[in-house]
Amino acid sequence: MILDYLASRSIDGLIISISSETNDFTSLKQLHGKGLPIVFFDRVVEEINTHKVITDNLQGVYQATQHLINNRFKRIGIIASNANLAITRSALQAICRLWNITTYR
């Protein structure tokens, strides 16, 4: 894998945004476990306790949806990416909070 190659080339750290298709974080966990500093941005892996640079997606989605509701839109849909990503989960949580939905698919 490319991450193993980079680590073998003595990089000092890794700044990464996870692809929406990524479901297996084993290599990242192993590299972090070996002491490689990792900083996630945008899309993060919550299972790895490291630095993360994120925006408040929950508040952003909440405000965008509230704007649509305030302008009398009723049939509002959401197209989301991989449910394993924190960014997707926060968007869905914001929508559910607005519409008082306790579960989503």
C-alpha positions as CSV (number, residue, x, y, z in Angstrom):
1,M,0.0,0.0,0.0
2,I,1.2,3.5,-0.7
3,L,1.0,4.5,3.0
4,D,3.5,1.7,3.9
5,Y,5.8,2.9,1.1
6,L,5.7,6.5,2.3
7,A,6.4,5.4,5.9
8,S,9.4,3.3,4.7
9,R,10.8,6.4,3.0
10,S,11.1,8.1,6.4
11,I,8.4,10.7,6.1
12,D,8.1,12.8,9.3
13,G,4.3,12.8,9.4
14,L,1.1,12.4,7.4
15,I,-1.6,14.9,6.7
16,I,-4.6,13.1,5.2
17,S,-8.2,13.4,4.2
18,I,-9.8,9.9,4.0
19,S,-11.4,8.9,0.7
20,S,-15.2,8.4,0.9
21,E,-14.5,4.8,-0.3
22,T,-12.1,4.0,2.5
23,N,-13.6,1.4,4.9
24,D,-10.4,-0.2,6.2
25,F,-8.2,1.9,8.5
26,T,-5.8,-0.9,9.5
27,S,-2.7,0.6,7.8
28,L,-3.3,4.0,9.3
29,K,-3.9,2.5,12.7
30,Q,-0.6,0.5,12.4
31,L,1.4,3.5,11.2
32,H,0.0,5.7,14.0
33,G,0.7,2.9,16.5
34,K,4.3,2.8,15.4
35,G,4.6,6.5,16.2
36,L,4.0,8.2,12.8
37,P,2.3,11.6,13.5
38,I,-1.0,11.8,11.6
39,V,-3.2,14.8,11.1
40,F,-6.6,14.3,9.6
41,F,-8.5,17.1,7.8
42,D,-12.1,17.2,6.5
43,R,-12.8,13.5,6.6
44,V,-11.4,11.9,9.8
45,V,-11.0,8.5,11.3
46,E,-12.5,8.8,14.8
47,E,-10.9,5.5,16.0
48,I,-7.4,7.0,15.8
49,N,-6.7,9.4,18.6
50,T,-4.7,12.1,16.8
51,H,-5.0,15.7,15.6
52,K,-8.0,16.6,13.4
53,V,-8.8,19.7,11.5
54,I,-12.6,19.8,10.8
55,T,-15.4,22.2,10.3
56,D,-18.7,22.2,12.2
57,N,-20.5,20.1,9.7
58,L,-23.4,19.5,12.1
59,Q,-24.1,23.2,12.4
60,G,-23.5,23.9,8.7
61,V,-26.0,21.2,7.6
62,Y,-28.4,22.3,10.3
63,Q,-28.3,25.9,9.1
64,A,-28.7,25.0,5.4
65,T,-31.6,22.7,6.1
66,Q,-33.3,25.3,8.4
67,H,-32.9,27.8,5.5
68,L,-34.8,25.5,3.2
69,I,-37.5,24.9,5.8
70,N,-37.8,28.6,6.5
71,N,-38.3,29.2,2.8
72,R,-41.2,26.7,2.7
73,F,-39.4,23.9,1.0
74,K,-41.0,20.6,2.1
75,R,-39.5,17.8,0.0
76,I,-35.9,18.1,1.0
77,G,-33.5,15.2,0.2
78,I,-29.9,14.5,1.2
79,I,-27.3,12.7,-0.9
80,A,-24.6,11.5,1.4
81,S,-21.4,9.6,1.0
82,N,-20.0,6.7,2.9
83,A,-21.7,6.2,6.3
84,N,-18.4,5.2,7.8
85,L,-17.3,8.9,7.6
86,A,-17.8,11.3,10.5
87,I,-18.8,14.0,8.0
88,T,-21.7,11.9,6.7
89,R,-22.8,10.9,10.2
90,S,-22.9,14.6,11.3
91,A,-24.9,15.6,8.3
92,L,-27.5,12.9,9.0
93,Q,-27.6,13.8,12.7
94,A,-28.3,17.4,11.8
95,I,-31.2,16.5,9.5
96,C,-32.6,14.1,12.0
97,R,-32.4,16.7,14.8
98,L,-34.3,19.2,12.6
99,W,-37.0,16.8,11.7
100,N,-37.2,15.0,15.0
101,I,-36.2,11.7,13.4
102,T,-34.6,9.1,15.8
103,T,-33.3,6.7,13.1
104,Y,-32.2,6.9,9.6
105,R,-31.1,4.5,6.8
